[in-house]
């Protein structure tokens, strides 16, 4: 069973009261939680609680804390994902994958070869945030990933150049191991993933002009949601 996020204000002595409507609905209607069952919770301070379910009512669930401890299910550095917006199903999969891989934020951008327009993406950020939150519960993350507002590639100007890793199979000019040598883990690490059709020639020229690292994932070409997993997992493995 996944863990569920709570607010520490709902803790009194050794008892936690769960009264969030969405959480109640998920636990009672979807998971059919019963009294006496084990339930794992986590609060905004990243404290994990192993609990035993007590009384269940329409308005709240009471659980008793058996054990609590700081969660370790998070990265010790920040990874921001900048990604070209994909078609709905692929975008949902990418958001879920990125959250499971430990990113602290996802910044969707409109690039030249995006197959969706910015106008059609109104109010999508909230939906993507829900997808991310569900993934965080499923993989028992210590915290949520934040889905930022839709932007463009100029957002790269907000980050340290040595910490920007653009996964670009077509014009890659550096291997991942080499690209990580000058990365400062005390500053945000930025991973950039392109659209289904890849970045345009003018965008590659922009990357080269600004001396960004164009990183290779090897000879294989990945679909964007899978490139997120391959790219970030390789970074996390190397920065242990």
N, C-alpha and C positions, 0 to 999 in steps of 0.2 A: 504494500500500500504506500502511496506517496505521502510526504509530510505536508502539513498545511500551515500557512502563515497566520500568526495571531499578533495582537498588540499586548505589550507587557502590562498595560493598564488593566487588562482583564485577568490578571493573576493576583490572587489574595491568599497569603500563606502558602498552602500546598495544593490549592485548587485553581483550575483555569476554567473560566466560563466562555464558551464559544457562542457568540450571538450575531456574527456576520451572516446576513441572509444568504449570500452566494455559497459560503462555506457550509452552512447548515443544509442547504438544498443538495449540495454535492454529497455530503456525508450521509444524510438520511435517505434521500430519494435515489441517488445513483449508486452509492456504495452499500446502502442498507445497513448502516452501522448499528450495532447492538450493544446494550449494556454489558460491561465486563470484558469488552474487546480492547486490544492494544491499539493505541493511536499515537503517532509521532507528530509533534508540533515544533514550530520555530518562531521566534519573535524578531522585532526590528533590530535588536542588539546582537543578533546571530547566535542566540542561545537556543540549543536544541533541547526539547523536552520529550521524554518517553513517558507516556501516560496510560492510565487505565480508565476507560469510559464508565461514568456513573449514570446519573439521571439524564434522560433525553426527553425534551419537550419540543413543542412547535417553535418556541422562542429562543431556546438555548440548549446547549449541551454542557454538562458539568463533567470535568475529568480530574483525576487525581494524579499528581506528579510522582512518578516513581524514581526518575533519574533526570538530571539536567547537566549540560556541559556545553562549552563553546563549540560551535560547528567548525569543522575544518574543510568543508566542501566549498572551497572558493580558491581562486588564484591569489598569489601574493603580489601581483602586479596587475595593472589595468590594460585590457585589450579592447580597443574600439574597432568595430567593424564598419567600414564604409562600403556600401554595396549598391550597385545599380538595381533599381526596382525591377522585379520579374513579374511574369504572369501570376495570377492569384494563387494557384496551387503550389507553384514553385516558390513563390514568395513566402507562403505560410511554412513550407518545409525548411526554407533557409532560416527563417526567424527561429524556428524550433531547434534546428541544428546548432545555430550560433549560441543560443542560450545554454544548451547542453554542453557546449565546448567551453563555457566559462566567460564569454565576453561581458564587459560591464555595460556596453551600450552598442546599439545598432543605429547607424545614420544612413537612411535610404537616400539615394541621390538619383536625379534624372541625368542620364548620359545620352550621347548621340544615338546609340543603337537600342535604346530602351523601346520595348514594344508596347508600352503603356504611356499615356500622357498624364501630366501633372493634374489636369482637370478631373480625370477619372479617379484620382487617388484621394479626393477629399474625404475626410473622416476615416481613412484607412488606418491611420497611426494607432488609434484607440483599439481597433480590432487586432492589429499586430501585437499591441501590448498585452492583450488578453492571451494570445497564442503563446507569447513569451512567458507569461506568468504561469500558465499551465505546464509548460515545459520545465520551469524552475521547480514546481512542486514534484513533478514526476521524477526528476533526477536529484531531488533533495538538495538543491543549492542552498547555500547559506544566505543568499540575497537575490534580489531581482535584477534582471537586465533592463535597461531603460531604452525604449524605442524613441529616438529623437524625431523632430519634424523633418520633413522632406527638404533636401538641400541640393547642391550641385558640387562638382569636383573642386570648386574653389575653397571648400571647407578644409581641404588639405593644408591651406595656409595657416591654420590654427595649431598645427602640430610641428614638433621637431622633425626636421628632414631625415635625420638618421634613424628615426623610429617609424618611418613610413615604409611599409612593405606592400608593393603592388604585385599581385599574382597575375602574371601576364605571359601565357605560354608562347605567344607569337614573337615577342621581342625581348624575352627575358635576357638580362645581361649579368645576372649574379645568382649563384646558388644560395639556398636558404642558410646553410651553415656560415657562409661568408657574410651574408647580409646581417646576421645577428651579432656579429663581433662588436659592432659599434652601437648596438642598441642600449639605451639607458632604461633599465627596468624601474627606475624611480620616476619616470615620465610615462605618459600613455603610449602604448605601442599601437600603431594603426595598421590594420589589415584592409586592403582594398580588393574587392572582387567585382568583376565586370558583368555585363548583361549576357543573355544567351548568345548573342552574336559577337561578343567580345567588344573591346574598346575600338573606337574609330582611329583612322590614321592620324587625324588632327589631335586626338586625345593622346596618342602615343607620342606625338611631337611635343605636346605640352609637358608630358612626363619627362621626356628627355631634356627638354629645355630647362626644366627646373631641377634636373639631376636627381630625380627620384629613383629609388631602387626598384627595378623590374625583376621580380623574383620568379624562379622556375620551380615547379613541382615535379620535375622529371619529364619523361617522354610522353606520359599519358595526358589526355585532355579530359577534364572533369566538367560535368554540368555544374552550374553555379552553386546549388545547395550542397553538392558533394565537395566542391572546391573549398567551401568554408570548413568542412570537417577535416579534409586533408591538410589544408594550410594551417589552421589554428592548432590542430592536434600535433602537428610537427613542431610548431613553435613551443607549445606547452611542454612537450617531451624534452626538447633541447634546453629549455630554461629552468628545468627542475633544480 
